[in-house]
Amino acid sequence: MTNAGITDISSQPAPEIDSCQPLSCSMDDTLALFRQIFSSDGTLRIRVIQNDHDKDIRFAVVYVDGMIDRELIQSGVMRPVMAYAFADGDRKHPAGLMELIRTRVITISDVTVSEQLDELIGAVVSGKTVFLLDGYAGSLNINAQSWETRSIEEPMTEKAVRGPRDGFNESLLTNLTLIRRRVQNSDLKFVFTNIGTRTKTQTCICYMESLASPDILKELQDRLARVEIDHLLDTGYLAELIRDEPYSPFEMIGSTERPDSVVGKIMEGRIAVLINGSPFALTLPYVFAENFQASEDYYINYYFATFNRLLRILGALLSISIPSVYLALVTYSQEMVPTLLLLSIATARMSVPFPTVVEAVLMLTIFEILREAGARIPNSIGQAVSIVGALVLGQAAVDARIVSAPMVIVVGLTGITTLLNPRLTGPLIIVRMILLLSAFLFGIFGYFFGLLGLLIHLMSLRSFGVPYMLGVGSVRPQDIKDTAVRAPWWDMYLRPAVIGARNMKRKVPQRKRGGR
């Protein structure tokens, strides 16, 4: 039953059409199929035209409104075929006439021939224009795609003080152009495929043929071929479907919005994956040390870059350690705390009704709520809400004796150190809670057992066959020159082990003095 005379189209069976069937020689029959397939689609446009000199020569163009350049189709297709003076015998040979139109009449460069209905449907829904000729069982698929895209801007999530300011947008072709501008070498390869049984999302594998490992490339292609999903809207879908260790909280595949970062990765032998509709590119294999690296590290002095990396590593360690160490010392190991400090903490906690572990969990949860709220509300007020909210709530909680002042300091330091490593925000939160629980149950020993378990977990991870902790504990100096430290360019003459094994030696400037 339907209300107010509205027809329930969901109850009507979809038309049974074999999309693999060959096309009919009758243009009218082909157009009827299009109208049947796109019966509920108001964006389909069909235009039938005739040649000015021979009314028996009929054409049709089929496209989706809003996805093509109308001016280009008018000037490059419709006007030329209407005005061209065909010979008297041309229309008797439709195949020859279509070839003549393709090679001599249409002025658009990207034109392909199709003879299957599914190819025509795919061309139309992807934004191409289908050109039909009455009497010819085929079509020309004309690439005149055009739609609005976001302009090239600096990525909001990866701002840099020094370095390139451009970033990827949602157009795959634009993103590939940004990479090609930086690597003007025929060794750079782009391999395309479509993923998504319904969306048919265009996906591109980008790599340097002489640097990328053939085994890693084949493994990536095999995993992509095994992906079965209705729709693919972002590279985040893909990263989750093809990653190693699906239950680990740590990212096994890198992502970035910066073209310079992608180029730097593929120059080391890594592989990038980009999809149409997403500004984020995936890079693989991915190792743990990359969590502490920033593109800016390679544009500034190597001493300062190394100092920044060490700060990020220290920040990650403090982020997971401060709450659990404080809990363990205050609850189990008071003798390890200086007497005056212990008396100060005891005085501050005197009127607090909750145990230390409840304080920690409560304040950490409130901090995460504020962080998430600041990220979701408009940028103009997001930062102010986060800062003011933290100050007001923290002070109010201390004044109301709900939490102690030392706990507010602990949570504040924990939150600030977490912000040093935006790529590790999720994993740090999970590890922090696990260490907090371990310290609550077993004291300082639980904290150290938790760290040991974390180290064992990290050492067991692999990304496309590459150890996740590559470079950690290595005895070869070249393996650690771009990990926790950033060595000068003249010293990094080898690519990362395993990843760049196909061509380890890279050209670097020789060390010079005095500008000579």
C-alpha positions as CSV (number, residue, x, y, z in Angstrom):
1,M,0.0,0.0,0.0
2,T,1.2,3.5,-0.7
3,N,0.0,6.8,0.7
4,A,-1.3,9.9,-1.3
5,G,-1.0,8.1,-4.6
6,I,2.8,7.8,-4.3
7,T,4.1,4.7,-6.1
8,D,6.5,2.6,-4.1
9,I,9.3,2.1,-6.7
10,S,11.3,-0.1,-4.3
11,S,8.6,-2.8,-4.7
12,Q,8.9,-2.8,-8.5
13,P,11.3,-5.4,-9.9
14,A,14.4,-4.0,-11.7
15,P,14.5,-4.6,-15.4
16,E,16.4,-7.7,-16.4
17,I,19.1,-6.5,-18.9
18,D,22.2,-8.4,-19.9
19,S,24.9,-5.7,-19.7
20,C,27.4,-7.9,-21.6
21,Q,25.2,-8.2,-24.7
22,P,26.6,-6.7,-27.9
23,L,25.0,-3.5,-29.2
24,S,22.3,-3.3,-31.8
25,C,22.9,-1.6,-35.2
26,S,19.8,0.4,-34.5
27,M,20.6,3.6,-32.6
28,D,17.0,3.9,-31.5
29,D,17.2,0.4,-29.8
30,T,20.4,1.4,-28.0
31,L,18.9,4.6,-26.8
32,A,15.8,2.7,-25.6
33,L,18.1,0.5,-23.5
34,F,19.7,3.5,-22.0
35,R,16.4,5.0,-21.1
36,Q,15.3,1.7,-19.5
37,I,18.6,1.3,-17.5
38,F,18.5,4.9,-16.3
39,S,14.7,5.1,-16.0
40,S,14.8,6.7,-12.5
41,D,17.9,8.9,-13.2
42,G,17.0,12.5,-13.9
43,T,20.6,13.5,-14.8
44,L,20.9,11.4,-18.0
45,R,20.9,13.5,-21.1
46,I,20.4,12.2,-24.7
47,R,20.7,14.4,-27.7
48,V,19.9,13.2,-31.2
49,I,21.4,15.2,-34.1
50,Q,21.6,15.0,-37.9
51,N,24.2,15.9,-40.4
52,D,23.5,19.2,-42.2
53,H,24.4,17.8,-45.7
54,D,22.8,14.3,-45.4
55,K,19.7,14.0,-43.2
56,D,20.0,10.2,-43.3
57,I,23.1,10.3,-41.2
58,R,22.0,10.4,-37.6
59,F,24.0,10.6,-34.4
60,A,23.3,10.7,-30.7
61,V,25.3,11.8,-27.6
62,V,24.6,10.4,-24.2
63,Y,26.1,11.8,-21.0
64,V,25.3,12.5,-17.3
65,D,24.6,16.2,-16.7
66,G,27.1,17.9,-14.5
67,M,30.0,15.6,-15.3
68,I,31.1,16.8,-18.7
69,D,32.4,20.0,-20.3
70,R,29.4,21.1,-22.4
71,E,31.4,23.6,-24.4
72,L,34.0,21.1,-25.3
73,I,31.4,18.6,-26.5
74,Q,29.7,21.4,-28.5
75,S,32.8,22.6,-30.2
76,G,34.7,19.3,-30.5
77,V,31.9,16.8,-31.3
78,M,28.5,18.1,-32.2
79,R,29.4,21.1,-34.5
80,P,32.0,19.2,-36.5
81,V,29.8,16.1,-37.1
82,M,26.8,18.3,-38.1
83,A,28.9,20.5,-40.5
84,Y,31.1,17.8,-42.1
85,A,30.3,17.0,-45.7
86,F,30.4,13.3,-45.9
87,A,30.8,11.5,-49.3
88,D,27.7,9.9,-50.8
89,G,28.8,6.4,-50.2
90,D,30.0,6.9,-46.6
91,R,26.7,6.0,-44.9
92,K,26.6,2.7,-46.7
93,H,29.6,1.6,-44.6
94,P,28.9,2.4,-41.0
95,A,32.1,1.0,-39.6
96,G,34.2,3.1,-42.0
97,L,32.0,6.1,-41.4
98,M,32.6,5.8,-37.6
99,E,36.3,5.5,-38.1
100,L,36.3,8.6,-40.3
101,I,34.4,10.5,-37.6
102,R,36.9,9.3,-34.9
103,T,40.0,10.1,-36.9
104,R,39.1,13.2,-38.9
105,V,35.9,14.9,-37.6
106,I,36.0,14.8,-33.7
107,T,38.7,17.1,-32.5
108,I,38.9,15.7,-28.9
109,S,42.0,13.7,-28.3
110,D,40.9,11.0,-25.9
111,V,38.4,8.8,-27.8
112,T,38.0,5.0,-27.5
113,V,35.7,2.5,-29.4
114,S,33.3,0.2,-27.5
115,E,31.0,-2.5,-28.7
116,Q,29.6,-3.9,-25.5
117,L,26.7,-2.4,-23.5
118,D,28.5,-2.7,-20.1
119,E,31.4,-0.6,-21.5
120,L,29.0,2.1,-22.6
121,I,27.3,2.1,-19.2
122,G,30.6,2.3,-17.4
123,A,31.7,5.2,-19.7
124,V,28.5,7.2,-19.0
125,V,28.5,6.8,-15.2
126,S,32.2,7.7,-15.0
127,G,31.5,11.0,-16.7
128,K,32.4,10.3,-20.3
129,T,30.3,11.1,-23.3
130,V,29.0,8.2,-25.5
131,F,28.7,9.0,-29.2
132,L,26.4,6.7,-31.3
133,L,25.9,6.4,-35.0
134,D,22.7,5.0,-36.5
135,G,23.6,1.7,-38.3
136,Y,26.8,1.0,-36.4
137,A,26.8,-1.6,-33.6
138,G,29.2,0.3,-31.3
139,S,30.1,3.7,-29.9
140,L,32.8,6.2,-29.3
141,N,33.6,7.0,-25.6
142,I,34.8,10.6,-25.5
143,N,36.6,11.8,-22.4
144,A,35.3,15.3,-21.8
145,Q,35.0,15.0,-18.0
146,S,34.6,18.2,-16.1
147,W,33.3,18.8,-12.6
148,E,34.0,21.1,-9.7
149,T,36.9,20.2,-7.4
150,R,38.5,21.7,-4.3
151,S,41.4,23.9,-5.1
152,I,45.0,22.9,-4.1
153,E,45.6,24.0,-0.6
154,E,48.0,23.3,2.2
155,P,46.8,20.2,4.2
156,M,45.3,21.2,7.5
157,T,46.5,18.1,9.3
158,E,50.2,18.4,8.1
159,K,51.1,22.0,8.3
160,A,54.8,22.8,7.9
161,V,56.8,25.9,8.7
162,R,59.2,25.3,5.8
163,G,58.6,23.3,2.6
164,P,56.0,23.0,-0.2
165,R,52.5,24.3,0.6
166,D,50.4,22.3,-1.8
167,G,48.4,19.2,-0.9
168,F,46.2,16.6,-2.5
169,N,42.5,17.1,-3.2
170,E,39.7,14.8,-4.1
171,S,40.6,14.6,-7.8
172,L,42.8,11.6,-8.7
173,L,44.1,13.2,-11.9
174,T,45.2,16.3,-10.0
175,N,46.9,14.3,-7.4
176,L,48.9,12.3,-9.9
177,T,49.8,15.5,-11.7
178,L,51.3,16.9,-8.4
179,I,53.4,13.7,-8.1
180,R,54.5,13.8,-11.8
181,R,55.5,17.4,-11.6
182,R,58.1,16.4,-8.9
183,V,59.3,13.2,-10.7
184,Q,59.8,13.9,-14.3
185,N,61.1,10.4,-15.1
186,S,59.7,7.6,-17.1
187,D,60.6,5.2,-14.3
188,L,57.6,6.5,-12.4
189,K,54.7,4.1,-13.0
190,F,50.9,4.5,-12.5
191,V,48.9,1.3,-12.5
192,F,45.1,1.7,-12.5
193,T,42.3,-0.6,-11.3
194,N,38.7,-0.3,-10.1
195,I,37.6,-1.3,-6.7
196,G,34.0,-1.5,-5.4
197,T,31.4,-3.7,-7.0
198,R,28.9,-0.7,-7.1
199,T,31.0,2.4,-7.0
200,K,33.8,1.2,-9.3
201,T,36.2,3.6,-7.6
202,Q,39.3,4.3,-9.7
203,T,42.5,3.3,-7.8
204,C,46.1,4.0,-8.7
205,I,49.3,2.2,-7.6
206,C,52.2,4.6,-7.9
207,Y,55.8,3.5,-7.7
208,M,59.3,3.7,-9.1
209,E,59.9,0.7,-11.3
210,S,63.6,0.4,-10.6
211,L,63.3,0.9,-6.8
212,A,60.1,-0.8,-5.7
213,S,60.3,-4.4,-4.6
214,P,58.6,-6.7,-7.1
215,D,57.5,-9.0,-4.3
216,I,55.9,-6.2,-2.3
217,L,54.3,-4.9,-5.5
218,K,52.8,-8.3,-6.3
219,E,51.6,-8.8,-2.8
220,L,49.8,-5.4,-2.9
221,Q,48.2,-6.2,-6.2
222,D,47.0,-9.6,-5.0
223,R,45.5,-8.0,-1.9
224,L,43.7,-5.3,-3.9
225,A,42.4,-8.0,-6.2
226,R,40.9,-9.8,-3.3
227,V,39.1,-6.8,-1.9
228,E,35.3,-7.3,-2.2
229,I,33.3,-4.3,-1.1
230,D,30.2,-2.5,-2.4
231,H,31.7,1.0,-2.1
232,L,35.1,2.6,-1.6
233,L,34.9,6.2,-0.5
234,D,38.3,6.8,1.1
235,T,41.7,5.2,1.4
236,G,40.9,4.5,5.0
237,Y,38.6,1.7,3.8
238,L,41.4,0.3,1.7
239,A,44.0,0.5,4.5
240,E,41.8,-1.5,6.8
241,L,41.1,-4.2,4.2
242,I,44.7,-4.8,3.0
243,R,46.7,-4.2,6.2
244,D,48.7,-6.8,8.1
245,E,47.8,-7.5,11.7
246,P,44.1,-6.3,11.5
247,Y,43.7,-6.4,15.3
248,S,46.7,-4.3,16.2
249,P,46.0,-0.7,17.3
250,F,49.0,0.5,15.4
251,E,48.8,1.6,11.8
252,M,50.4,-0.8,9.4
253,I,50.0,1.5,6.3
254,G,51.0,5.2,6.2
255,S,48.8,8.0,5.0
256,T,49.5,11.6,3.9
257,E,48.0,14.5,2.1
258,R,51.4,15.9,1.0
259,P,52.7,15.2,-2.5
260,D,56.3,15.8,-1.3
261,S,55.9,13.1,1.4
262,V,54.6,10.6,-1.2
263,V,57.5,11.4,-3.6
264,G,60.0,11.0,-0.7
265,K,58.6,7.6,0.2
266,I,58.6,6.2,-3.4
267,M,62.1,7.4,-3.8
268,E,63.1,5.1,-1.0
269,G,61.4,2.1,-2.7
270,R,58.0,2.4,-1.1
271,I,54.7,2.2,-3.0
272,A,51.8,4.7,-2.9
273,V,48.1,4.0,-3.4
274,L,45.7,6.8,-4.3
275,I,41.9,6.6,-5.1
276,N,39.6,9.0,-6.8
277,G,37.6,11.0,-4.2
278,S,40.1,11.0,-1.4
279,P,42.9,13.5,-0.6
280,F,44.8,10.9,1.4
281,A,47.5,8.7,-0.2
282,L,48.6,5.4,1.3
283,T,52.3,4.6,1.5
284,L,53.7,1.1,2.2
285,P,55.5,-0.7,3.7
286,Y,55.1,1.4,6.9
287,V,57.5,1.2,9.8
288,F,57.2,2.4,13.4
289,A,59.8,5.1,13.1
290,E,57.7,6.9,10.5
291,N,55.2,7.9,13.2
292,F,57.8,10.3,14.5
293,Q,58.9,11.8,11.2
294,A,57.5,14.9,9.5
295,S,58.1,16.2,6.0
296,E,59.6,19.4,7.5
297,D,62.5,17.3,9.0
298,Y,64.1,17.1,5.6
299,Y,63.9,20.9,4.9
300,I,65.5,22.2,8.1
301,N,68.9,21.7,9.8
302,Y,69.5,18.1,10.7
303,Y,70.5,19.0,14.3
304,F,67.1,20.7,14.8
305,A,65.3,17.9,12.9
306,T,66.9,15.3,15.2
307,F,66.0,17.3,18.3
308,N,62.3,17.5,17.1
309,R,62.2,13.7,16.5
310,L,63.6,13.0,20.0
311,L,61.0,15.3,21.5
312,R,58.2,13.4,19.7
313,I,59.6,10.0,20.9
314,L,59.8,11.4,24.4
315,G,56.3,12.8,24.1
316,A,54.9,9.4,23.1
317,L,56.6,7.7,26.0
318,L,55.4,10.3,28.5
319,S,51.9,10.2,27.1
320,I,51.5,6.5,28.0
321,S,53.6,6.5,31.1
322,I,52.7,9.6,33.2
323,P,49.2,8.4,34.5
324,S,50.2,4.8,35.2
325,V,53.5,5.8,36.9
326,Y,51.7,8.3,39.0
327,L,49.1,5.8,40.0
328,A,51.6,3.1,40.8
329,L,53.7,5.4,42.9
330,V,50.9,7.0,44.9
331,T,49.0,3.7,45.4
332,Y,51.7,1.1,45.9
333,S,55.2,2.6,46.1
334,Q,55.0,5.7,48.2
335,E,58.5,5.1,49.5
336,M,59.9,6.0,46.1
337,V,58.3,9.5,46.2
338,P,60.3,12.3,48.0
339,T,58.7,13.0,51.4
340,L,57.8,16.6,50.8
341,L,56.2,15.8,47.4
342,L,54.3,12.8,49.0
343,L,53.0,15.1,51.7
344,S,51.9,17.7,49.2
345,I,50.0,15.0,47.2
346,A,48.4,13.6,50.3
347,T,47.2,17.0,51.4
348,A,45.7,17.7,48.0
349,R,43.9,14.3,48.0
350,M,42.6,14.6,51.6
351,S,39.1,15.7,50.6
352,V,38.8,13.8,47.3
353,P,36.2,11.0,47.6
354,F,37.5,8.8,44.7
355,P,40.5,6.6,44.6
356,T,43.4,7.6,42.3
357,V,42.5,5.2,39.5
358,V,38.9,6.6,39.3
359,E,40.3,10.1,39.2
360,A,42.7,9.2,36.4
361,V,40.1,7.5,34.3
362,L,37.5,10.3,34.8
363,M,39.9,13.1,34.0
364,L,41.4,11.3,31.0
365,T,37.9,10.6,29.6
366,I,36.9,14.3,30.1
367,F,40.1,15.4,28.3
368,E,39.3,13.1,25.3
369,I,35.8,14.5,25.2
370,L,37.2,18.0,25.0
371,R,39.7,17.0,22.3
372,E,37.0,15.4,20.2
373,A,34.7,18.3,20.6
374,G,37.4,20.8,19.6
375,A,38.1,18.7,16.5
376,R,34.4,18.6,15.4
377,I,33.2,22.1,16.0
378,P,34.1,25.0,13.6
379,N,37.8,25.9,13.5
380,S,37.1,29.5,14.5
381,I,35.9,28.4,18.0
382,G,37.2,24.9,18.3
383,Q,40.6,25.7,19.8
384,A,39.1,28.3,22.2
385,V,36.5,25.8,23.4
386,S,39.1,23.1,24.1
387,I,41.4,25.4,26.0
388,V,38.8,27.3,28.0
389,G,36.8,24.1,28.6
390,A,39.9,22.3,30.0
391,L,40.8,25.3,32.3
392,V,37.3,25.9,33.6
393,L,36.4,22.2,34.2
394,G,39.8,21.5,35.7
395,Q,39.6,24.4,38.1
396,A,36.0,23.7,39.0
397,A,36.7,20.0,39.7
398,V,39.6,20.9,42.0
399,D,37.5,23.6,43.8
400,A,34.7,21.1,44.2
401,R,37.1,18.4,45.6
402,I,36.1,16.0,42.9
403,V,39.7,15.5,41.8
404,S,43.0,16.6,43.2
405,A,45.2,19.3,41.7
406,P,48.1,16.9,41.1
407,M,45.8,14.7,38.9
408,V,44.9,17.8,36.8
409,I,48.6,18.4,36.2
410,V,49.1,14.7,35.3
411,V,46.2,14.7,32.8
412,G,47.3,18.1,31.3
413,L,50.8,16.8,30.7
414,T,49.5,13.6,29.3
415,G,47.2,15.5,26.8
416,I,49.9,17.9,25.7
417,T,52.5,15.1,25.0
418,T,49.8,13.2,23.1
419,L,49.4,16.1,20.7
420,L,53.1,15.9,19.7
421,N,52.3,12.7,17.7
422,P,49.0,13.1,15.8
423,R,49.6,9.8,13.9
424,L,49.7,7.9,17.2
425,T,46.7,9.5,18.9
426,G,44.5,6.4,18.8
427,P,47.2,3.8,19.7
428,L,48.5,6.0,22.5
429,I,45.1,6.2,24.1
430,I,44.6,2.4,24.0
431,V,48.1,1.7,25.3
432,R,47.7,4.3,28.0
433,M,44.6,2.7,29.3
434,I,46.2,-0.8,29.3
435,L,49.2,0.5,31.2
436,L,46.9,2.3,33.7
437,L,45.0,-0.9,34.3
438,S,48.3,-2.9,34.8
439,A,49.6,-0.3,37.2
440,F,46.4,-0.4,39.2
441,L,46.5,-4.2,39.5
442,F,50.3,-4.8,40.0
443,G,51.9,-1.4,40.8
444,I,55.1,-0.3,39.2
445,F,55.8,-3.9,38.2
446,G,52.6,-4.0,36.2
447,Y,53.7,-0.8,34.4
448,F,57.0,-2.4,33.4
449,F,55.4,-5.7,32.4
450,G,53.0,-3.6,30.2
451,L,55.9,-1.9,28.5
452,L,57.6,-5.2,27.9
453,G,54.4,-6.6,26.4
454,L,54.1,-3.5,24.2
455,L,57.7,-4.0,23.0
456,I,57.1,-7.7,22.2
457,H,53.9,-6.8,20.3
458,L,55.7,-4.1,18.2
459,M,58.6,-6.4,17.4
460,S,56.2,-9.1,16.2
461,L,54.5,-6.8,13.7
462,R,55.2,-6.7,9.9
463,S,54.0,-4.5,7.1
464,F,54.0,-6.3,3.8
465,G,56.8,-8.6,5.0
466,V,58.9,-5.8,6.4
467,P,59.6,-5.7,10.1
468,Y,57.6,-2.9,11.8
469,M,60.5,-2.0,14.0
470,L,63.0,-1.8,11.1
471,G,66.0,0.2,12.1
472,V,65.5,-0.3,15.9
473,G,68.4,-2.1,17.4
474,S,70.2,-2.4,14.0
475,V,74.0,-2.8,14.0
476,R,74.3,-1.1,10.6
477,P,74.8,2.7,11.0
478,Q,72.9,3.4,7.7
479,D,69.7,1.8,9.1
480,I,69.4,4.3,12.0
481,K,70.3,7.5,10.1
482,D,66.7,8.3,9.3
483,T,64.9,6.9,12.4
484,A,65.2,8.6,15.7
485,V,67.9,10.9,14.2
486,R,68.0,12.6,10.9
487,A,71.5,12.4,9.5
488,P,72.8,15.0,7.0
489,W,72.0,14.2,3.3
490,W,75.6,13.4,2.4
491,D,75.6,10.6,5.0
492,M,72.4,9.0,3.9
493,Y,73.8,7.3,0.8
494,L,71.8,4.0,1.3
495,R,68.1,3.4,1.1
496,P,66.3,1.6,4.0
497,A,67.1,-2.0,4.3
498,V,64.6,-4.5,3.0
499,I,62.4,-1.7,1.5
500,G,65.0,-0.4,-0.9
501,A,66.9,-3.6,-1.3
502,R,66.4,-3.6,-5.1
503,N,68.6,-0.6,-5.5
504,M,70.3,0.3,-2.2
505,K,72.7,3.0,-3.4
506,R,71.3,6.4,-3.9
507,K,73.0,9.5,-5.2
508,V,73.6,12.1,-2.5
509,P,75.7,15.3,-2.6
510,Q,79.3,14.9,-1.4
511,R,80.3,16.6,1.7
512,K,81.8,20.0,1.0
513,R,83.3,22.8,3.0
514,G,83.3,26.5,2.5
515,G,80.6,26.3,-0.3
516,R,83.1,24.7,-2.7
